[in-house]
Amino acid sequence: MDPLTWTGSLSGLNIIFLAVLGLLALTIVVSILTSLVPSSGTRAVGSDGTLASDTGAAGFISMVLGYLFYALIALVLVYLIGGIILGTGAGIFGGMARQFLPVWIALILTFVLSITYKRRLGLYGKLFDSTVGMIGFGIVMFWVFTGVFGGVFDMLITHDSLSQVSGMKNKLPGTPLRGAEEGEYQWFLLGGDNLARDVFSRLIKGSWVVVQIAPMATLFAFMVGITLGLPAGYYGGRLDTVLSFLANLILAFPVILLFYLLVTPEIVLTGIPNYMAMFLFIFPLIFVAILLNSRFYTQPSFRTPLLIVVLGVLGWLYLSMISNDGSIVQTDTYRIPGLPSFLDGFDIDAGILVVFVSVVFVNSPTVFRIVRGLALDIKTRDYVAAAQTRGEGPWYIMLWEILPNARGPLIVDFCLRIGYTTILLGTLGFFGLGLESESPDWGSTINAGRRLLALYPHAAIAPALALLSLVLGLNLLADGLREESLRD
């Protein structure tokens, strides 16, 4: 069986694709240089008072840039559709395109439904009025669906991510398996790593590690930051001084060194990460309890049963998260018992728990400072004074007057912070900290592949590009949300 080329039977399009890509890059450079030259002409004004498009050289360059961009998108779609139809007949790209078929279907359905009902979806719906936002959202959701379909349901992977296949050590992308059995996928689409494992399958599995940890850890950090930042900004005084001092104390410590300390085996054995989990994971319960109590304070017949049910479920989830094998903390000298096994809904891997807690602990002070600053500004607005005049309680004002009006900057920062967290996870994995050495997370995979980067770059480049694309998508999504929130 012959090795696969990158585009297979679609290779005739490669020259056109490279020509369009080169022209697009050249046009972008020319457009930037043209923008630096002051224009002596004036732009025409339409009958409705709007400015007309540029004329002359600048307008021509802008028009060419648009056409080249759409031509590039069209060629990518041709590669993609051709790959889905032809499979490995269209080479490595075709094989990957067909493997990602469930992801493409999920993306199409998501975009069709979102665009159809965007006027009913608030800020999320307005995101689809922004080209940059849609591109970022598409990239992010691609990796989310990849993580779910590939990491949970094993629908996308071609081989077991931990299995070592004889004769496939450091093989190049598209290398066929020797003596592949019937029903077994016949190629390593992105080659083999230094332990003869499929790079493509490990890339898919690694996306699930990121999708699991980064958004949830960021969400928990926001719960901590909001719960502490709102009262600090609203009340001020000694409370603000103490909380701000603690936040600045943590922020003054180098982030990478702090991660090193938190995830080192010696610290883990002391049970400190478990104690931190007990403290940090309680904040979502506090936040939800205060949120519901402040909203339905005047309806005790409805509020009390609601709090019992909601806090009961959240309390069970909290105890399940901090309990592992029936213990909250277990060292060589003592043990703190947790939920019994029959009540423990799930166990979080010890390595993932340490990384999760570390990310929450590091990000919370920054979120605290952002929320505190927004609260200091918004509490002086007229609608806050009107709520105080109506006799609303402080927590009602903080959670139902100040927080909704701070949602724009917080949503943007949330997206950006997921990107920062993704980079931090990659950094930890690269240095072999926190997660297991066999973990397929992208940082660990890059670290394993860098040793032979000069000879076999594919093992490190594939996860590096995946990491780059996800962070880029999150940044573009944040830009789109910022643009739409400013119009809101």
N, C-alpha and C positions, 0 to 999 in steps of 0.2 A: 504494500500500500504506500502510495506516494505521500510525502508531506504536503500540508496545505499551504498555499500562498495566502497573502493577506486579503486579497479581493477575488481570487479565483476567476470565474468566467466574467466577472465585471471589471476585470483589469483594464479593459479598453477605455473606461471612464477616468482612469487615474490621471492621464495627461490633462484632460479637461479640468478635473478637480484641482490639480496643482496649479494650472494656469489661472483659474478663477481665484484661488487662494492667494497666489502671488500678486495678481492685479489688485485684489482687495487690500492687501497689506500696503502696496505701493500707493493706492488711492488714499488710504488713511493717513499715510505720511505726508502726501501732498496737501491733503485737507488741513492737517495741523500746521504745516508751513504757511499755507495761504491765510489761515486765521490770524497768524502773527503779523501779517501785512495790513496796515490800516486801509480801510476802504474810503475813497473820497465821494462815492456815490451815495444816494439815499434810496431807501426801500419804498416801494409803492404802498399806498394805503388803500385798502378795499373800501367799498361803500358802507360796510358795517363798522369801520374803524379799525379793523385788524390789519396787521402787517402782511404784505404779500411775500411770497418766497423770494429768495435771492435771485438776482439775474447776473448775467455775465459769467466769469470764470468760476466764482464761488458757487453759483447756482448749478452750473454744469457739473462741477466736481461732486456736489451733494447728490445730484441725480444719478451719476455714475456709481457712486458709493451705494446708493439704495438698490440699484439694479444688480450690482455684484453681490450684495448681501443676500438678496432673494435668490439669485442664481446658486449661491453656495448652499442655502437651505434646501433648494430643490434637488441638488445633487446628493446631499446627505439623505434626503428622503428616498431618492432612487436607490442608493446603497442599502438603506434600511429595508425598504419593501422588497427589493430584489433578494436580499439576504434572507428575509423571512420566507420567501417563496422557494428559493433554491437551497437554503440551508448551507451545508458545507460545500455545495457546488459553487457558492460565492465566496469560498475561502474562509479564513478565520473570522472575518467580520460577519459573514453570512451565518456561520455556526453560532456565534454569540448572539446575533440578532434573533435567530430562531429560539435559542434558549431563553431569551428575555421576552418571549411572546406574551406570557401572562402579565408582565410589567407594562408592556405597550398597551394591552387591552385596558388594564386598570387606569393608566394615565389618560387614555382617550375618554373613558367613561367619566373620570374625575373632571376633566376639562369641559366636556360637553354639558354635564349637569351643573357645574359651577358657572359657566358662561350663560346657560339658559336661565338660571335663577339668581344671577349675580345682584340684581336690584333688591333682593330680599335678604341678602347675606351680610349686610353691613360693611364693615371695613374689609372683610375677606372678599366680598363680592367686588368691591371697588378695586381690589388688587388686579382684577382682570381688565381694567382700563389702562394699566401700565404695562408696556412691552417688557421693560426691564424686570418688573415684578413677576410677570408670567414666565419669563425665561428662568428666573431664579427659583420660582415655585416648581416648575417642571423638573429642574435638576434635583432639587431636594426630594420631591416626591418619587422620582426615579429610584433614588437610593433607599427611601423608606419602603417602597414596594419591593425592591430587591431584597432588603433585609427581612421583610416579613415572609415573602414567598420562598426565598432561598434559605433563610435561617430557621424558620419555624416549620415550614411544610416541605422543605427539600425539593422544591419543584424546579429549581434552576440549575442546581449543581450537576456536574457530569460524573464526578467521582467523589468518594469520601475524602473530606479535607485532611484527614489524618493518615490515610492509607498510603503506604509506600509501594510503588510499582517498580518491579525489577526492570532495570535497563532505562529508566526515565530520569535519572539524576541529571540535573542541569540541562535537560533537553530544550531545544529552541521551540518557540510557539509553532503550533501546527504539526508537531511530531506525532506520527501514529504509534499506537501501542503495539508491542510485539505479542503476537498470539492472543489478541483480544477475544474474549469469549462472546458467545451469542447473547445479544441484548446489552452488552457493555458498550459504553461510548468509546469510539475507536481512536479518538485523538485527545491530546492535551492541548486545548485551544490556545492557552497562553504559556505553554511549556511546563517544565518541571523545575522544582527548586532543588536546593542542595541535599535534600533528603528524599528526593524522587516523589514529591507530592504535587498534586495538580494545583498550579498557581491560580487558575480560573476559579476553581471550587473554593479555594481558601479566600480569594477575593470576595466571593459572594458571602461566605460565612462571616468574614470580617466585617461586612457592612451591618450585620445583625448586632454585633458587639457594639458598634457605634450607635445604631438606632436605639438599642436598649438603654445605654448609659447616658449619652449626651443630653437628649431632651429632658429625661426625667431628673437627672442631676441638676440641670439648669432650672427646671420647674421648682424643685425643692429649695434651691438657693434663693429663688424669687419669693417663695413662701416665707423663708427666714427673713430676708431683707425687707419685705413689705410689712411683716408683723412687727418688726422692730423699728423700721424707718419712719412709718407713719406717726406713731406717738412721739418719736424723737423730734420730728419736724413740727408737729402740731403743738405739743406741750412746751418744748424747749426746756430751758432751765437746767437743773442738775441731771435730770434723766437724759437729756440731749448730750450733756457734757460727758457723762459716764459711758453711754453707748458709742458716742463718736470716738472717745479715747480707745475703747476696746477695738473698734473697727480699724482705726489708724494703726493700732499696735500690730494687728494681723497684716495689714497692708504694707507695713514697713518691713516685713520679713520677705526675703526673696522667694518668689513663688516656686521656682524649680527646687530650691533647697528645702522649702516647706514640704513639697511633694515627696522628696527623697526621704525626709524624716518620717512622714506619716505612713509610707508604704514599705519601709524597710522591715525585714523579718523580726528584728529585735523589738521594734515598737509594736508590731502586730501581736507578738507573743504576750506582751503585757496586757492586752485587752483594751488599750486606749481607743482604737478605732471603733470597738463595740460600744464603749461608753459615749463616744461622740455620736454614734448612730442613735443611741437612746435619747440623747439631748436634741439633735438636729431634726430627727424624724417626728418629733412631737409637735413641731411648729405647724404642719398642715392641719392637725387636729385643732390646735388653738385658733388658727386662722378661720377655719370653717365654722367652729363654734361661735366665735365672735361675730362673724359675718351673718349667720342665720339669726343669732340672738338679737343683734342690732336691727335687723330687717323686720323681724316679727315680734319685737318686744311688746307691742301693744295687743298682740293676739296670743295670749298664753295658752289657750286651749289647743291651738294649732302648733305653736312653737315648741312646747314641751315634748309631745310625741315625735315631732320631726327631729329634734335634737337627740332623743333617745335612739331612734333608728339610725340616723346618719352617723352619730358618734360611736354607736355600737359597731357598725360595719367598719368605720375608719379605725377604731381601736383594735379590732381583730386584724386588719391589714397591718397596722403599726406593729403589733406583737409578732405577727408572722414575719415581718421584714427584719426585726432585730433578733428573732430566735433562729437558731440553727441547730438541728438535731436535739431539740429540747432544751437548749441552753442559750442564754443571752451572752454571757461571758464564761469562757472556760480556759483556765490556765493550768499549769502544773500543780499549783498550790490551792486553788479554790475554784468554785463554780457557782454562777448565778443562774438558777433554773429559769427557763422560759415557758412557752406554751408546750403542753404535751404533744406528742407526735400526731395524735389523731385530730387535734385542733389546729395544728400548724399547717396553714394552707399551702405554703411553698417555702423553699429554702433558697436563699441567695448565696451563690458561690462566694467563699471567703475572699478570694482575690477581687471579685467584682464589688463586693461590699466595701472593701478598703478603698478602692479607687473611687467609688460612688461617694463615700463620706468625704474623701479628700477634696473632690471637686466641689461639693456643696460647701465645705468649710472655707475653701479659698475664694469662691465666687460670692458668698453671702455678704462680706463687708462692702464690696463694690456696689452691689445692688442696694444695700442699706444706704450708702451715701447718695445714690441717685434718687431713691425714694424720699429720703430726708430733704434733699434740695428741692424736689418738686413740691413736697408738702409745705415747706417754708414759703414758697412762692404762691401756691394756690390758696392757702388759708387766708390770704388777705383779700381774696376776690369777694365781690358783692353777694354771689349766691351762697357762699359760706356764711357770710354775716346774716343772710336771710334765714338760713337753716338754724343758726344760733338763736335768732329772734323767735322762730317757731317753737323753740324749746327742745330741739333734737339733741340727743346725747352725743358726747364726743366721738365714740366709736362709729355711730351712724354717720356723722359728718365725715370722718376719715375714710370709711369704706364705701359710702354711697354718694358722697359729694366730691371729695378730693381724688380718690383713686380712679373713678371713671374718667375724670378730666385729665388724668396723667397717663391714660392708657396708650396714647400715641408713642411717646418716647419709650415707655416700658416695653411695648411690643417690639419696637425696632431693636432695642437693646437685648431683648430676649433672643431674637434671631441671631444677632451678632455674637451673643454669648454662647449660643450653641456651637457656633463656628470656633470660638476660642476653646471651648471644652473639647471639641473634636481634635484640635491641634494638641491640647494637653494630653488627651488619651493616646494620640500617636506618639508624643514625646515619651510618655511613661512606657509604652510598649517598646519603643526603640531602645530604651535603656534597660529593658527587661524588668521593670518594676511593677508590682501590683498583680497583673494578670499572669496566668501560668505560661511557662516557656513554650508550650505547644499551642497556645491560643492563636487562632487565625486572625487576630486583630491586625489592622494595617500597620501599626507601628512595629509590632514584633516581626511581621513579614518583611517590612523594609529593612529592619536590622539584620535579619537572616540573609537577605539578598545582597546587602551592601558589601559583604566580604568578598564576593566574586563579581563586583559591579563592572570591572573593566572587561571581563571575559563573557559574562552572562548577565546583561543588564535587565532582562525581562522580569526576573523575579522581584526586583526592587522597584522598577519603573511602574509596573501595573498598579500596585497599591498606592504608590506615591501620586499617580495621576488621579486615582479614585479619591484620595484624601483632598487633593487640590480642587477637584471638581465639586465635591460636597461643600467645602468651605466657600468656594466661589459662588455656588448657588445660594447659600445662606446670606452672603453679603449682598448679592443682587436682590434677593427677596427682601432684605432689610431696607435697601434703597427704594424698592417699589412701595413698601409699606410706609416709609418715611414720606415719600412723595404724595401718597394718597391721604395720609393722616394730616398733612399740612393743608390739604384742600377741605378736610372734614370740618 
